[in-house]
Amino acid sequence: MNFELMVWGGTLLTLFGILGILYSILFVVRARRQNPEQDIVVQNTLKSAVLFNLSALFLSFMGLVLVLLGIFFK
């Protein structure tokens, strides 16, 4: 098995995960700026952003695991 490909694939997954986390942060900041006085709207937006944020964090974690496995078995 080509472990170099595993390392680069893991790096790509980690990059997508980090970009997803950054997008999630921007999504929440934008929602707070648009509705500063409406707590219910901001709370609903935060609830919808939590799932996306956790998914991006998991994707980043799995990418790092692939990188570590690729380096370990190389």
LINLINKA-V325466 format. One record per backbone hydrogen bond with DSSP energy under -0.5 kcal/mol. CO is the residue of the C=O (numbers start at 1). NH is the residue of the N-H. E is the energy in kcal/mol with one decimal. If there is no record, write none. Layout:
BEGIN
co->(CO;CO)
nh->(NH;NH)
e->(E;E)
END
This chain:
BEGIN
co->(1;2;3;4;5;6;7;8;9;10;11;12;13;14;15;16;17;18;19;20;21;22;23;24;25;26;27;28;29;30;31;37;38;39;40;41;42;43;44;45;46;47;48;49;50;51;52;53;54;55;56;57;58;59;60;61;62;63;64;65;66;67;68;69;71)
nh->(3;6;7;8;9;10;11;12;13;14;15;16;17;18;19;20;21;22;23;24;25;26;27;28;29;30;31;32;33;34;35;39;42;43;44;45;46;47;48;49;50;51;52;53;54;55;56;57;58;59;60;61;62;63;64;65;66;67;68;69;70;71;72;73;74)
e->(-1.1;-1.0;-2.0;-2.3;-2.4;-2.2;-2.2;-2.1;-2.3;-2.5;-2.3;-2.4;-2.2;-2.5;-2.4;-2.0;-2.1;-2.4;-2.3;-2.2;-2.1;-2.3;-2.4;-2.0;-2.4;-2.4;-1.8;-2.2;-1.9;-1.9;-1.8;-1.0;-1.8;-2.6;-2.2;-2.1;-2.4;-2.2;-1.8;-1.6;-1.5;-0.8;-0.8;-2.5;-2.7;-2.1;-2.3;-2.2;-2.4;-2.3;-2.2;-2.3;-2.6;-1.9;-2.0;-2.2;-2.2;-2.1;-2.5;-2.6;-2.5;-2.2;-2.6;-2.4;-0.5)
END
